[in-house]
């Protein structure tokens, strides 16, 4: 080729390349989107990670809008290929690919977006993931990304959950959110973890712990063990593992790392979740503090009270070591320093931050000095702060009031002769204990001793009213007494079944006479509008001994309204009044404690403290009575024999008399009774009945 032709050829080639370059630039410039969306990172599958081939692999990326304006809608493409490939090569040789249309993102926002997923079943190989926008924006350098990962059909992942193995150890305290433990002490620790391993996987796990310096730079000591873990058949399951027993000889601040340190067989796929680290403090400081001392009965009182448990001392474990079976003492002295007594208290155990109480007796009165002391040496270890092991207080001791009160098993104070009567005495919390008690009845007869006594009502000598007294003696030699009255009673049955049941409570043997009757016919009881007098009840109580008062406490009667009255009477209309005289018609209302109680629609109840006459009132509907089949037989001497049939509410006790009237015909004919339901005229009827009655039937 000639030089001219060579130059011409090179020139044409240059022109062609230049045109192609110019064309590409022009194309990108024309397709460029406004703004700047960047693909910051691949979130899933995690770059460099190994995952099971039997799960769906989700593709998640982090997208960021780097400008203030909302981004336009964008299309993002993805491709998955085998091996390690470039962005273009992966799209050209993809096993799986897809795209997602992204809606506009607010300015300066970051979000994680799932753009697709895939499954490559039962494989064991590496892959490349390529992700990029379909068209470029104003910054093309962050519009695409690639990452590598691995899928395996022998997947094993053991993940140590975030936890603190010392959180389940009892009686530990914390300092600055770090658990404080003791040196030369064995701690059995546990930790939670999850495991996912394939059905054919063999997984040997080495669990353990490592103790580092507080800055994590130096390994102080470690311990581990290995065990073979069973397959989970490809399912993630939760477990609790045990660490080797932890113990360390030195005190100080440390970091303790724990978890999975090695695996063999099918090795763990994600080492980043195999261990967890917690800070700990090893401290054997001992500080048992006498916290405060106060009167047990009243912590706000300036004086203490003579007797048992008069002083309360609070002891606190302000250190980091549990202590066991130690003693606390209280020395009581005169103000001049003479020792009067020493009381001791043994505390079985006291753990860090716990507060325990010791109580001491006070057996002296007057102005005194109390000195409380807490033991300072525990198993050879000296309390680091002996200044707070002692409390000294100058105070006065008084004998509190006794103020006895009798509590009885029946608050009403009523007992039958065969009843067990239980009486208990309570005294003021300020009383000088221990207390002693003596019980008497009628001032002279002994009933027993102690804070509670039980005896039969018959032991008092029969029915009647008795005064029971208790004499309370305190530890300082003071005495106060109190008394109550109780009734030993008799129960008399005053029932009249099936109409009512009742009981009269008396202090003597008694019997009753009752009378249940109907009101006086045509009696003017004036019970109220639409009401009628229905029944009368009277009863009397008599003593078996005519010379002895029955001592009535009360009587209680329960009425069965459905048996006392006909069914056509509305039971809810019934009321009970006090009748002044059983043979009279004057009455008064029952009120207050005597007021009747309506238990339900069929039952009423009344409680009275003296015998009275009762009047029952209520609505009284007209009975339904029918007379039919009337005929007559003519007798000698002009007599007639009448026959008829009666039906309806014939059992109703409130039916009146049956009157028979006879009309005699006159010279010009007869005046007959007309049916009341036809053209009824009251005046005409009254005229016909005025002098025609010939018989009255009851």
C-alpha positions as CSV (number, residue, x, y, z in Angstrom):
1,X,0.0,0.0,0.0
2,X,1.3,3.4,-0.8
3,X,2.0,6.0,1.9
4,X,-0.8,8.1,0.6
5,X,-3.2,5.2,0.8
6,X,-1.9,4.2,4.3
7,X,-2.5,7.7,5.5
8,X,-5.9,7.8,3.9
9,X,-6.7,4.4,5.5
10,X,-5.6,5.6,8.9
11,X,-7.5,8.8,8.5
12,X,-10.7,6.9,7.6
13,X,-10.2,4.6,10.6
14,X,-9.8,7.6,12.9
15,X,-12.9,9.3,11.4
16,X,-14.9,6.1,11.9
17,X,-13.8,5.7,15.6
18,X,-14.4,9.3,16.2
19,X,-17.9,9.0,14.8
20,X,-18.6,5.9,16.8
21,X,-17.4,7.6,20.0
22,X,-19.4,10.7,19.2
23,X,-22.4,8.6,18.6
24,X,-22.1,6.8,22.0
25,X,-21.6,10.0,23.9
26,X,-24.6,11.5,22.2
27,X,-26.7,8.5,23.0
28,X,-25.8,8.5,26.7
29,X,-26.3,12.2,27.0
30,X,-29.7,11.9,25.4
31,X,-30.8,9.0,27.8
32,X,-29.3,10.4,31.0
33,X,-31.9,10.8,33.9
34,X,-31.8,13.8,36.1
35,X,-30.6,13.5,39.7
36,X,-28.2,11.0,41.3
37,X,-29.5,7.6,42.5
38,X,-26.7,5.4,43.8
39,X,-26.5,1.6,44.4
40,X,-24.5,1.7,47.6
41,X,-24.4,-1.9,48.6
42,X,-25.7,-5.4,48.2
43,X,-27.5,-6.4,51.4
44,X,-28.7,-9.9,50.4
45,X,-27.1,-12.2,49.5
46,X,-24.4,-10.8,51.7
47,X,-21.2,-10.3,49.7
48,X,-18.8,-13.2,50.4
49,X,-21.4,-15.2,52.3
50,X,-22.3,-18.8,52.0
51,X,-26.0,-19.8,51.9
52,X,-28.1,-22.9,51.6
53,X,-29.0,-23.9,48.1
54,X,-32.4,-25.2,49.3
55,X,-33.8,-21.8,50.2
56,X,-35.1,-18.9,48.2
57,X,-32.3,-16.3,47.8
58,X,-33.7,-12.7,48.0
59,X,-31.8,-9.9,46.2
60,X,-31.8,-6.7,48.3
61,X,-29.8,-3.6,47.6
62,X,-29.4,-0.3,49.3
63,X,-30.4,2.7,47.2
64,X,-29.7,6.3,48.0
65,X,-31.0,9.6,46.5
66,X,-28.0,11.9,46.7
67,X,-29.8,15.1,45.7
68,X,-32.5,17.2,47.3
69,X,-35.1,16.6,44.7
70,X,-37.4,13.6,44.3
71,X,-35.9,11.1,41.8
72,X,-37.8,10.1,38.7
73,X,-39.0,6.6,38.2
74,X,-36.1,4.2,37.4
75,X,-35.7,0.6,36.2
76,X,-33.1,-1.5,37.9
77,X,-31.8,-4.8,36.3
78,X,-30.2,-7.7,38.0
79,X,-28.5,-10.9,36.8
80,X,-27.0,-14.0,38.6
81,X,-24.2,-16.0,36.9
82,X,-21.8,-18.7,38.0
83,X,-18.2,-18.0,38.9
84,X,-16.6,-14.6,39.3
85,X,-17.5,-12.4,36.3
86,X,-17.6,-8.7,35.3
87,X,-20.8,-6.7,35.2
88,X,-21.2,-7.0,31.4
89,X,-20.1,-10.7,31.3
90,X,-22.6,-11.7,34.0
91,X,-25.5,-10.1,32.1
92,X,-24.3,-11.9,29.0
93,X,-24.1,-15.3,30.7
94,X,-26.8,-15.1,33.4
95,X,-28.5,-18.1,35.0
96,X,-31.2,-15.9,36.5
97,X,-32.1,-12.3,35.8
98,X,-34.9,-9.8,36.2
99,X,-35.8,-6.1,36.8
100,X,-37.8,-3.9,39.1
101,X,-39.3,-0.5,38.5
102,X,-38.5,1.9,41.3
103,X,-40.9,4.7,42.2
104,X,-39.5,8.1,42.9
105,X,-37.5,8.5,46.1
106,X,-37.5,11.6,48.3
107,X,-34.4,13.7,48.3
108,X,-31.5,12.6,50.5
109,X,-33.2,9.4,51.5
110,X,-31.7,5.9,51.8
111,X,-33.8,2.7,51.6
112,X,-33.3,-1.1,51.2
113,X,-35.2,-2.5,48.2
114,X,-35.9,-6.1,47.3
115,X,-35.6,-6.3,43.6
116,X,-36.0,-10.0,43.0
117,X,-35.2,-13.6,44.1
118,X,-34.1,-16.9,42.7
119,X,-33.5,-20.6,43.7
120,X,-30.7,-22.8,42.3
121,X,-31.6,-26.2,43.9
122,X,-29.0,-28.6,45.2
123,X,-25.9,-26.8,44.0
124,X,-22.5,-26.3,45.5
125,X,-20.7,-23.4,43.7
126,X,-19.9,-19.7,43.7
127,X,-21.9,-17.0,41.9
128,X,-21.7,-13.3,40.8
129,X,-24.6,-10.9,41.3
130,X,-24.7,-7.9,38.9
131,X,-27.1,-5.0,39.6
132,X,-27.5,-1.8,37.6
133,X,-29.9,0.9,36.4
134,X,-31.4,0.5,33.0
135,X,-30.3,4.0,32.1
136,X,-27.7,6.3,33.6
137,X,-28.2,9.5,35.6
138,X,-25.9,12.5,36.2
139,X,-23.4,10.4,38.1
140,X,-22.7,7.1,36.2
141,X,-20.0,5.9,38.6
142,X,-22.5,4.6,41.2
143,X,-25.2,3.2,38.9
144,X,-24.1,-0.4,39.0
145,X,-22.5,-2.9,41.4
146,X,-21.3,-6.6,41.5
147,X,-20.7,-9.0,44.4
148,X,-19.9,-12.7,44.9
149,X,-21.5,-15.3,47.1
150,X,-21.7,-19.1,47.4
151,X,-24.5,-21.6,47.6
152,X,-23.9,-25.0,49.1
153,X,-25.9,-28.2,49.6
154,X,-24.0,-28.9,52.8
155,X,-25.0,-25.7,54.7
156,X,-24.3,-25.3,58.4
157,X,-24.8,-22.1,60.4
158,X,-24.6,-21.7,64.1
159,X,-25.5,-18.3,65.4
160,X,-24.9,-17.1,69.0
161,X,-27.8,-15.0,70.2
162,X,-27.2,-11.7,72.0
163,X,-27.3,-12.5,75.7
164,X,-25.3,-12.3,78.9
165,X,-24.6,-15.7,80.5
166,X,-24.4,-14.1,84.0
167,X,-28.0,-12.8,83.8
168,X,-29.3,-16.1,85.1
169,X,-26.9,-16.4,88.1
170,X,-28.8,-15.6,91.3
171,X,-27.8,-12.8,93.8
172,X,-25.5,-11.0,91.4
173,X,-25.5,-7.2,91.3
174,X,-24.3,-4.8,88.6
175,X,-22.0,-1.8,88.5
176,X,-22.4,0.5,85.5
177,X,-24.5,-2.1,83.8
178,X,-21.8,-4.8,84.2
179,X,-22.3,-7.9,86.3
180,X,-20.1,-8.2,89.3
181,X,-18.9,-11.7,90.2
182,X,-16.3,-13.0,92.7
183,X,-12.9,-14.5,92.2
184,X,-12.2,-18.2,92.9
185,X,-15.9,-18.9,92.4
186,X,-17.3,-21.5,90.0
187,X,-20.1,-20.2,87.7
188,X,-22.1,-22.6,85.5
189,X,-23.1,-20.5,82.5
190,X,-25.6,-21.1,79.7
191,X,-26.2,-19.3,76.4
192,X,-28.8,-19.4,73.6
193,X,-28.0,-20.2,70.0
194,X,-29.7,-21.2,66.8
195,X,-28.5,-23.9,64.4
196,X,-29.4,-24.8,60.8
197,X,-27.6,-27.8,59.3
198,X,-28.4,-29.9,56.3
199,X,-29.8,-33.5,56.6
200,X,-26.5,-35.1,55.8
201,X,-24.2,-32.7,57.6
202,X,-21.9,-33.7,60.4
203,X,-21.0,-30.7,62.6
204,X,-18.5,-30.8,65.4
205,X,-18.7,-27.6,67.4
206,X,-16.1,-26.3,69.8
207,X,-17.8,-24.1,72.4
208,X,-16.0,-22.1,75.0
209,X,-15.1,-18.7,76.5
210,X,-12.1,-16.4,76.5
211,X,-11.3,-13.8,79.2
212,X,-9.7,-10.7,77.8
213,X,-8.3,-7.5,79.5
214,X,-10.9,-4.7,79.7
215,X,-9.6,-3.1,76.5
216,X,-9.8,-6.5,74.7
217,X,-6.1,-6.4,73.8
218,X,-4.8,-9.3,75.9
219,X,-6.1,-12.8,76.4
220,X,-6.0,-13.7,80.1
221,X,-7.4,-17.2,80.1
222,X,-9.7,-19.5,78.2
223,X,-11.6,-22.8,78.3
224,X,-13.5,-24.8,75.7
225,X,-14.8,-28.3,74.7
226,X,-16.1,-30.0,71.6
227,X,-19.3,-31.8,70.9
228,X,-21.1,-33.2,67.9
229,X,-24.4,-31.5,67.1
230,X,-27.2,-33.4,65.5
231,X,-28.6,-32.3,62.1
232,X,-31.6,-30.0,62.1
233,X,-32.6,-31.3,58.6
234,X,-32.2,-27.9,57.0
235,X,-34.5,-26.1,59.6
236,X,-33.3,-23.4,61.9
237,X,-33.9,-24.4,65.5
238,X,-33.2,-22.8,68.9
239,X,-31.0,-24.4,71.6
240,X,-29.4,-23.6,74.9
241,X,-25.8,-24.5,75.3
242,X,-23.5,-24.9,78.3
243,X,-20.2,-23.2,78.6
244,X,-17.2,-24.6,80.5
245,X,-17.4,-23.7,84.2
246,X,-16.1,-20.1,84.6
247,X,-13.7,-19.1,87.4
248,X,-10.8,-16.7,87.7
249,X,-8.3,-16.0,90.5
250,X,-7.8,-12.2,90.0
251,X,-10.1,-9.2,90.5
252,X,-10.6,-6.4,88.0
253,X,-12.5,-5.4,84.9
254,X,-12.5,-7.8,81.9
255,X,-14.2,-8.7,78.6
256,X,-15.6,-12.2,78.4
257,X,-16.1,-13.6,74.9
258,X,-18.1,-16.8,74.4
259,X,-19.5,-18.9,71.7
260,X,-18.4,-21.1,68.8
261,X,-14.6,-21.1,68.3
262,X,-14.1,-23.9,65.8
263,X,-16.1,-26.4,63.7
264,X,-15.1,-29.4,61.7
265,X,-16.8,-31.8,59.3
266,X,-19.2,-29.4,57.5
267,X,-17.8,-26.1,58.8
268,X,-19.9,-23.1,59.9
269,X,-20.9,-21.0,56.9
270,X,-21.1,-17.6,58.7
271,X,-18.2,-17.0,61.2
272,X,-19.4,-13.5,61.9
273,X,-22.2,-14.6,64.2
274,X,-20.2,-17.2,66.2
275,X,-19.2,-15.3,69.3
276,X,-20.5,-12.6,71.6
277,X,-18.7,-10.4,74.1
278,X,-19.9,-9.0,77.5
279,X,-18.0,-6.9,80.1
280,X,-17.7,-8.2,83.6
281,X,-16.2,-7.1,86.9
282,X,-14.6,-9.5,89.3
283,X,-14.7,-7.9,92.8
284,X,-14.6,-9.4,96.3
285,X,-15.4,-6.2,98.2
286,X,-17.2,-6.8,101.5
287,X,-19.3,-4.1,103.0
288,X,-22.1,-5.0,105.4
289,X,-23.8,-1.9,106.6
290,X,-26.0,-1.1,109.6
291,X,-28.5,0.9,107.7
292,X,-31.0,2.3,110.2
293,X,-32.6,1.6,113.6
294,X,-36.1,2.5,114.6
295,X,-39.0,1.5,116.9
296,X,-40.7,-1.5,115.5
297,X,-44.3,-0.5,116.4
298,X,-43.9,3.1,115.0
299,X,-40.8,3.9,112.9
300,X,-41.7,7.6,113.2
301,X,-41.8,7.6,117.0
302,X,-39.0,9.4,119.0
303,X,-39.4,6.8,121.8
304,X,-39.1,3.0,121.8
305,X,-41.6,0.7,123.4
306,X,-40.9,-1.8,126.1
307,X,-41.3,-5.5,125.3
308,X,-40.6,-8.1,122.6
309,X,-39.2,-7.0,119.2
310,X,-39.2,-3.4,120.3
311,X,-36.2,-2.5,118.1
312,X,-35.8,-3.1,114.4
313,X,-32.4,-2.8,112.8
314,X,-32.0,-2.9,109.0
315,X,-28.7,-4.4,107.6
316,X,-27.7,-4.0,104.0
317,X,-25.1,-5.8,101.9
318,X,-23.5,-2.9,100.1
319,X,-20.6,-5.0,98.7
320,X,-20.3,-7.8,96.1
321,X,-19.9,-10.9,98.2
322,X,-22.8,-12.9,99.8
323,X,-22.3,-13.6,103.5
324,X,-23.9,-16.4,105.6
325,X,-24.7,-17.1,109.3
326,X,-23.3,-13.9,110.8
327,X,-24.4,-12.1,114.0
328,X,-25.7,-8.7,114.8
329,X,-26.0,-7.4,118.4
330,X,-27.8,-4.7,120.3
331,X,-26.3,-3.5,123.6
332,X,-28.6,-1.5,125.9
333,X,-26.9,0.8,128.4
334,X,-27.8,3.5,130.8
335,X,-26.9,7.0,129.8
336,X,-24.0,6.7,132.2
337,X,-22.6,3.7,130.3
338,X,-23.7,0.8,132.5
339,X,-24.5,-2.2,130.4
340,X,-28.0,-3.5,131.1
341,X,-28.5,-6.2,128.4
342,X,-27.1,-7.6,125.1
343,X,-29.5,-9.0,122.5
344,X,-28.2,-10.9,119.5
345,X,-29.6,-11.7,116.1
346,X,-28.3,-14.3,113.5
347,X,-28.7,-13.6,109.8
348,X,-28.6,-16.8,107.8
349,X,-27.7,-15.1,104.4
350,X,-27.4,-11.7,102.9
351,X,-26.7,-11.2,99.2
352,X,-25.4,-8.1,97.5
353,X,-28.0,-5.2,97.5
354,X,-30.3,-7.1,99.9
355,X,-31.6,-5.6,103.1
356,X,-32.4,-7.8,106.1
357,X,-34.2,-6.9,109.4
358,X,-33.1,-7.9,112.9
359,X,-35.4,-7.4,115.9
360,X,-34.5,-7.1,119.5
361,X,-36.3,-7.2,122.8
362,X,-36.3,-4.2,125.2
363,X,-36.5,-5.1,128.9
364,X,-35.7,-1.7,130.4
365,X,-37.6,1.5,130.8
366,X,-36.3,5.1,130.9
367,X,-33.6,7.1,129.2
368,X,-31.1,4.7,127.6
369,X,-28.4,4.3,125.0
370,X,-28.7,1.7,122.2
371,X,-25.6,0.5,120.4
372,X,-26.1,-1.8,117.4
373,X,-23.1,-3.7,116.0
374,X,-22.7,-5.8,112.8
375,X,-20.0,-8.5,112.6
376,X,-16.9,-7.2,110.8
377,X,-15.0,-10.3,109.9
378,X,-16.5,-13.0,107.6
379,X,-14.6,-16.2,107.0
380,X,-11.3,-14.3,107.4
381,X,-12.3,-11.4,105.3
382,X,-12.5,-8.0,107.0
383,X,-15.4,-5.6,106.1
384,X,-13.8,-2.8,104.1
385,X,-15.9,-0.1,105.7
386,X,-16.1,-0.7,109.5
387,X,-17.4,2.8,110.1
388,X,-20.9,1.9,108.9
389,X,-21.1,-1.3,111.0
390,X,-22.3,0.5,114.1
391,X,-25.3,2.7,115.1
392,X,-25.4,4.5,118.5
393,X,-28.6,6.2,119.6
394,X,-29.6,7.9,122.8
395,X,-33.4,7.4,123.3
396,X,-36.1,6.8,125.9
397,X,-38.2,3.6,126.4
398,X,-41.8,3.7,127.5
399,X,-44.5,1.2,128.2
400,X,-47.2,1.5,125.6
401,X,-50.9,1.4,126.2
402,X,-52.6,-2.0,126.4
403,X,-56.1,-1.1,125.2
404,X,-57.5,-4.7,125.1
405,X,-60.5,-5.5,122.8
406,X,-62.5,-8.8,122.9
407,X,-63.3,-10.4,119.5
408,X,-66.0,-13.1,119.7
409,X,-66.9,-15.8,117.3
410,X,-70.5,-14.5,116.9
411,X,-70.4,-10.7,116.5
412,X,-74.0,-10.5,117.8
413,X,-73.1,-12.1,121.1
414,X,-75.8,-14.8,120.8
415,X,-74.9,-18.5,121.5
416,X,-76.9,-21.7,122.1
417,X,-76.1,-23.8,125.2
418,X,-74.4,-26.4,123.0
419,X,-72.3,-23.9,121.0
420,X,-68.6,-23.6,121.3
421,X,-68.0,-20.0,122.3
422,X,-64.6,-18.6,121.1
423,X,-63.3,-15.3,122.5
424,X,-60.0,-13.7,121.5
425,X,-58.3,-10.6,122.9
426,X,-56.4,-8.1,120.8
427,X,-54.2,-5.4,122.3
428,X,-52.5,-2.2,121.1
429,X,-49.4,-2.8,119.0
430,X,-47.6,-0.6,121.5
431,X,-48.3,-2.9,124.4
432,X,-45.3,-4.2,126.3
433,X,-45.1,-7.8,125.2
434,X,-45.1,-10.6,126.1
435,X,-48.7,-10.3,127.4
436,X,-50.6,-12.6,129.8
437,X,-54.4,-12.9,130.1
438,X,-57.0,-14.1,132.6
439,X,-60.6,-14.6,131.6
440,X,-63.6,-14.5,134.1
441,X,-67.4,-14.5,133.9
442,X,-69.7,-12.7,136.3
443,X,-66.5,-11.2,137.8
444,X,-65.6,-14.3,139.9
445,X,-65.7,-17.5,137.9
446,X,-62.5,-18.4,136.0
447,X,-62.8,-19.3,132.3
448,X,-59.2,-19.7,131.4
449,X,-56.0,-17.9,130.3
450,X,-54.3,-17.0,127.1
451,X,-55.1,-14.7,124.2
452,X,-57.9,-17.0,123.0
453,X,-60.3,-19.3,124.9
454,X,-63.1,-21.7,123.8
455,X,-65.8,-23.1,126.0
456,X,-69.3,-24.5,125.8
457,X,-72.2,-22.2,126.4
458,X,-73.6,-24.7,129.0
459,X,-70.4,-24.1,131.1
460,X,-71.7,-20.7,132.1
461,X,-74.5,-22.3,134.1
462,X,-77.5,-22.3,131.7
463,X,-79.3,-19.8,129.5
464,X,-79.1,-16.2,130.3
465,X,-77.1,-13.0,129.9
466,X,-73.5,-13.1,131.1
467,X,-70.7,-10.6,131.4
468,X,-67.2,-11.9,130.3
469,X,-64.1,-10.0,131.3
470,X,-60.4,-10.3,130.3
471,X,-57.6,-9.0,132.4
472,X,-54.5,-8.2,130.3
473,X,-51.1,-7.9,132.0
474,X,-48.1,-6.5,130.1
475,X,-44.4,-7.3,130.5
476,X,-43.9,-4.1,132.5
477,X,-46.4,-5.2,135.1
478,X,-49.3,-3.0,134.0
479,X,-52.9,-4.3,133.8
480,X,-55.9,-3.2,131.8
481,X,-59.3,-5.0,131.5
482,X,-62.3,-5.0,129.3
483,X,-65.6,-6.9,129.2
484,X,-68.6,-7.8,127.0
485,X,-72.1,-9.2,127.5
486,X,-73.1,-12.4,125.7
487,X,-76.4,-14.2,125.7
488,X,-76.7,-18.0,126.0
489,X,-80.0,-18.6,124.3
490,X,-82.7,-21.1,123.3
491,X,-84.2,-21.7,119.9
492,X,-88.0,-22.3,119.8
493,X,-89.7,-23.4,116.6
494,X,-92.7,-21.2,115.8
495,X,-93.3,-22.6,112.3
496,X,-96.8,-23.2,110.9
497,X,-96.1,-25.2,107.7
498,X,-96.8,-24.9,104.9
499,X,-97.6,-21.2,105.4
500,X,-94.5,-20.1,107.2
501,X,-91.4,-21.2,109.1
502,X,-90.0,-19.4,112.0
503,X,-87.6,-19.4,115.0
504,X,-87.8,-17.5,118.3
505,X,-84.5,-16.9,120.1
506,X,-84.9,-16.7,123.9
507,X,-82.8,-17.0,127.0
508,X,-85.1,-19.6,128.5
509,X,-86.9,-22.6,127.3
510,X,-90.2,-21.5,125.6
511,X,-93.1,-22.7,123.5
512,X,-95.4,-20.8,121.2
513,X,-99.1,-20.6,120.3
514,X,-99.9,-19.2,116.9
515,X,-103.1,-18.3,115.2
516,X,-103.5,-17.8,111.4
517,X,-106.9,-16.5,110.4
518,X,-108.9,-14.4,107.9
519,X,-109.9,-10.8,108.5
520,X,-113.2,-9.9,110.2
521,X,-116.0,-10.0,107.7
522,X,-116.8,-6.5,106.6
523,X,-114.1,-5.2,108.9
524,X,-113.1,-1.6,108.2
525,X,-109.3,-2.1,107.9
526,X,-108.9,0.6,105.3
527,X,-105.7,-1.0,103.8
528,X,-105.4,1.5,101.0
529,X,-106.6,2.1,97.4
530,X,-107.3,-1.2,95.5
531,X,-106.1,-3.2,98.5
532,X,-107.9,-5.6,100.8
533,X,-107.2,-7.2,104.2
534,X,-106.2,-10.8,103.4
535,X,-104.9,-12.6,106.5
536,X,-104.3,-12.2,110.3
537,X,-101.4,-13.7,112.2
538,X,-101.0,-13.8,116.0
539,X,-98.6,-15.7,118.2
540,X,-97.6,-15.7,121.8
541,X,-94.5,-17.1,123.5
542,X,-94.6,-18.7,127.0
543,X,-91.8,-19.9,129.3
544,X,-91.7,-23.5,130.4
545,X,-91.3,-22.0,133.9
546,X,-94.2,-19.6,134.5
547,X,-92.1,-17.8,137.1
548,X,-89.2,-17.1,134.6
549,X,-89.0,-14.5,131.9
550,X,-88.4,-16.0,128.5
551,X,-85.8,-13.3,127.7
552,X,-86.8,-12.9,124.0
553,X,-83.9,-11.7,121.8
554,X,-85.8,-11.8,118.5
555,X,-87.8,-14.0,116.3
556,X,-87.6,-14.5,112.5
557,X,-90.4,-15.7,110.2
558,X,-90.3,-16.6,106.5
559,X,-93.6,-16.6,104.8
560,X,-94.5,-18.8,101.8
561,X,-96.9,-16.5,99.9
562,X,-98.0,-19.1,97.4
563,X,-99.3,-21.3,100.2
564,X,-100.9,-18.5,102.2
565,X,-102.9,-16.9,99.4
566,X,-104.8,-17.9,96.2
567,X,-102.9,-17.9,93.0
568,X,-105.1,-15.1,91.5
569,X,-103.7,-12.6,94.1
570,X,-100.6,-10.7,92.7
571,X,-97.9,-11.6,95.3
572,X,-96.0,-8.4,94.6
573,X,-98.9,-6.4,95.9
574,X,-98.8,-8.0,99.4
575,X,-97.6,-6.0,102.3
576,X,-97.5,-6.6,106.1
577,X,-98.6,-4.2,108.9
578,X,-98.7,-4.3,112.7
579,X,-102.3,-4.8,113.9
580,X,-103.0,-3.1,117.2
581,X,-105.5,-5.7,118.3
582,X,-106.2,-9.1,116.7
583,X,-109.9,-8.4,117.2
584,X,-109.6,-4.8,115.9
585,X,-109.0,-3.1,112.6
586,X,-106.5,-0.4,113.5
587,X,-102.9,-0.9,112.2
588,X,-99.5,0.8,111.9
589,X,-96.7,0.4,109.4
590,X,-93.6,-1.8,110.2
591,X,-90.5,0.2,109.7
592,X,-86.8,0.2,110.5
593,X,-85.5,-3.1,111.8
594,X,-89.1,-4.4,111.7
595,X,-89.6,-3.7,108.1
596,X,-90.5,-6.8,106.0
597,X,-87.9,-8.1,103.5
598,X,-89.1,-9.3,100.1
599,X,-86.8,-12.3,99.3
600,X,-88.4,-13.0,96.0
601,X,-91.9,-12.9,94.4
602,X,-93.1,-15.8,96.5
603,X,-91.3,-15.2,99.8
604,X,-91.2,-12.5,102.5
605,X,-89.2,-12.4,105.7
606,X,-89.6,-10.5,108.9
607,X,-87.4,-10.2,112.0
608,X,-89.0,-8.8,115.2
609,X,-87.9,-8.3,118.8
610,X,-91.3,-8.6,120.4
611,X,-94.6,-10.5,119.8
612,X,-97.1,-8.6,117.7
613,X,-100.2,-9.2,115.6
614,X,-99.7,-9.0,111.8
615,X,-102.1,-7.9,109.1
616,X,-101.5,-9.0,105.5
617,X,-103.0,-6.8,102.8
618,X,-102.9,-6.9,99.0
619,X,-104.9,-6.7,95.8
620,X,-108.0,-9.1,95.7
621,X,-109.3,-9.7,92.2
622,X,-113.0,-10.9,91.9
623,X,-113.1,-14.7,91.9
624,X,-114.3,-16.3,88.7
625,X,-117.4,-18.4,89.8
626,X,-119.8,-20.0,87.3
627,X,-123.3,-21.4,88.2
628,X,-124.9,-23.7,85.6
629,X,-127.4,-26.5,85.1
630,X,-130.1,-25.0,87.3
631,X,-133.3,-27.0,87.7
632,X,-135.9,-27.4,90.3
633,X,-138.3,-30.0,91.7
634,X,-141.8,-29.0,92.9
635,X,-142.5,-30.2,96.4
636,X,-145.7,-30.5,98.4
637,X,-147.3,-27.5,99.9
638,X,-145.8,-25.2,97.2
639,X,-142.2,-25.9,98.0
640,X,-139.3,-26.0,95.5
641,X,-136.1,-27.9,95.5
642,X,-133.3,-26.1,93.5
643,X,-130.3,-28.0,92.0
644,X,-127.3,-26.4,90.2
645,X,-123.6,-26.9,89.4
646,X,-120.9,-24.5,90.6
647,X,-117.5,-24.3,88.7
648,X,-114.5,-21.9,88.6
649,X,-112.4,-20.6,91.5
650,X,-114.6,-22.4,94.0
651,X,-111.6,-23.0,96.4
652,X,-110.9,-19.3,96.8
653,X,-111.3,-18.6,100.5
654,X,-112.4,-15.1,99.7
655,X,-115.7,-16.2,98.1
656,X,-118.6,-14.6,100.0
657,X,-122.1,-16.0,100.7
658,X,-124.5,-17.4,98.1
659,X,-127.9,-15.6,98.2
660,X,-131.0,-17.1,96.8
661,X,-133.9,-14.8,95.8
662,X,-137.4,-15.6,94.8
663,X,-139.8,-13.4,92.8
664,X,-143.5,-14.1,93.1
665,X,-145.6,-13.3,90.0
666,X,-148.4,-10.7,90.4
667,X,-151.9,-10.6,89.0
668,X,-150.7,-9.3,85.6
669,X,-147.6,-11.5,85.2
670,X,-144.1,-12.0,86.6
671,X,-141.1,-9.7,86.9
672,X,-138.1,-11.9,85.9
673,X,-134.4,-11.5,86.6
674,X,-132.7,-10.3,83.5
675,X,-129.2,-11.5,82.6
676,X,-126.6,-9.0,84.0
677,X,-124.7,-9.1,80.8
678,X,-127.8,-7.8,78.8
679,X,-128.9,-4.2,79.4
680,X,-127.6,-4.3,83.0
681,X,-129.3,-1.8,85.2
682,X,-128.0,-1.5,88.8
683,X,-131.1,0.2,90.1
684,X,-133.4,-2.4,88.6
685,X,-131.4,-5.2,90.2
686,X,-131.3,-3.5,93.6
687,X,-135.1,-3.2,93.4
688,X,-135.6,-6.8,92.5
689,X,-133.3,-8.0,95.3
690,X,-134.5,-5.6,98.0
691,X,-137.0,-7.9,99.6
692,X,-136.8,-11.2,97.6
693,X,-134.1,-13.1,99.5
694,X,-135.3,-16.5,100.7
695,X,-132.0,-18.3,101.6
696,X,-128.4,-17.6,102.4
697,X,-125.7,-20.3,101.7
698,X,-122.2,-20.0,103.1
